[in-house]
Amino acid sequence: MNPSPSLDVEKLPVLVVEDNDDDVFILRRAFKDAQLNNPIHVVTDGEEAVDFLAGDGKFANRSQYPFPVLVLLDLKLPLKSGLEVLEWIQGQPFCSELNVIVLTSSAEERDITKAYHLGARSYLTKPPTAETLREVMTALNDSLITKKAIRRLKLSDDHFARTKIGAKTNEMFKG
């Protein structure tokens, strides 16, 4: 099942934070096998991940390095661990709706618990299968569609509240 084209989720970039070239190759292959055409940006350490997300340094050009819809994050990284990256993300208001999935070889309970505590949406062990990636992207697309619908409803509610009829209706139901 492919993600719905209504949001064109396949055009939204995925950031892969992984220092092992073999794992990146396997991940790209799984995306291809799952027929997912998302642009994939790869960084190889935790500091690069933070710079990419913040749009700092060599990642300042957002047309070349757009903010990702999904981050696939390894925990065992040089310079800054995946858990440190998660902690940084948690402290950034502009990352509040960022979907982060930990994709690591660690099955240690403390890593899993800490990752979820720091806001990871899911925790997967390597290597991912094409089916797992397809399920992740379908769930992500469903989530984006739901968020878009909620925003649309909020905007129409706000617009209604600003009209004369909306103001009168709100007054009637206050008491």
N, C-alpha and C positions, 0 to 999 in steps of 0.2 A: 504494500500500500504506500503510494507516494504522497508526500505532503500536498495539501490542497494548493492549487495555483493562485487562489484568491489573494494571498499576501505575497506571493512570489518569494517564499522563504528560501528557495534555492539560490536566489541572488544575494542573500545576506551572508556575510563572511563568517567563517569559523576561525577562531584563533587556537592553534595547537601549541601547547607549551610542553616541549619534549626535547630532551638532549640526546636521545638515541636515534641515529639515522635509520636503523633497521625498524624501530617502532613507528617512525614517521612513514616509512615506505609501506608497512603493513596497514597503517591507518588510511593512507591515501588509497590503497588497493581496496580496503573495505568500503570506503566511500564510493569508489568506482563500481564495485560489485553491487552495492546497494542502489546504484543509479542516482546518487546524490551529486548534484553539480555545484554545490556551494564553493565559492572561492575559499581556499585554505591558506591562511598565513601561519608560518611556523616561526617561533622563537625558541631559543635553546637554553635559556636560563631564566630564573625568577625575576632578575632585574630587568631584562628585556621585556618580560611580560608586563611588568608595572609600567615601563616606558611606553609600550604599545597601547595599553589601556588608557594611560594619561595623555597620549598624543604628544609625548616629549621626545626630544632628540631627533634621531633619524626617523621617528614615526610621527612627526608633527604634521605631515601632509595627509589630512583626513580623506582626500579623494584617492590617494594611493594606498593608505592604510585606514580604511573605515572602521568605526567601532563595531566589534563583532556582536552577532546575535547569540553566539555560543562560545564558551571557552572549554577546551578539553585540556585538563591540567594534570601533569604528572606531579607526584609529591617529592620524589627524589631528584632535585635539581641543583646545579651549581649556583653559587653566589647568593641565592635566596630560595629557600625551599618552597614547595607548593603550598604548604600550610601558612608560611609567611605571606605569600601572594594572596591567599584567601583572606588572611587577616587584614591586609592592606585594602583589598576590595571591599570588605565589610565596612571600612571606615570612610568610603567614598560615596557621597550622596548620588553622584551620577552613575554609579554602578549598582544602584539598589535593585534594579530589575534584570541585571545581567545573569544569564543562565550559565552556571559553572558546573561542569561534570568532572569529577576526579577520575582520571584514567591512569591507573598505576598497577604495579606488580605487587604492592603491599596489601596483604589481607589482614594486617594487624588490627585488632579491635580498637585500640587506642587511636590509630590513624583514622579509621572509619568514623568513630565518635567525634573526634576533633574536627574532621572535615565537615560533617553535618552541622556541628555547632557553629562553625565559621561560615555557614551559608551555602555549602555545596548542595546542588539540587539532586545529585545522584553520585553514586560511587561505583565505578566499574573496574574490574580487573582486566589486565591486558592478556591477550590481544582481543580487541572487540571483533565481533563477527559482523558481516554485512547486515544481517537481520537485526542485531542489537542497534546498530547505527540508524537503520531505517526506523525502528521503534522510537529511538531518541528524537529523531527529526520530526516524526509524525506527532509525538507528544509536544514537542516545542511548537510546531505549527498550530496545533490545537490551542495551546496556551496563548500564543500571539493573537489568534482569532478571537479568543475569549476576552483578552485585555482590550483589543481594538473595539469590540462590541460594548464593553463596559464603559470605555472612554466616550464612545458615541452616545450612549445613554446618558452619561453624566453631562455631556455638552448640551444635549437636547433638554435635560432637566434644568440646567442652568439657564438656558435660553427661555424656557417656559416660565421659570421663576421671575425673570426680568420683564415679562410682559404684564399688561394690566390684568388680564384674566388670571395669570399665574399668581400675581400678588394677591388678588381677591380670594382665590382658591386657598392659598396658604393662610390668609387671615381667617377664613371660615373654619379651617381645620385646627387652628391653634388652640381654640378654647374647647 
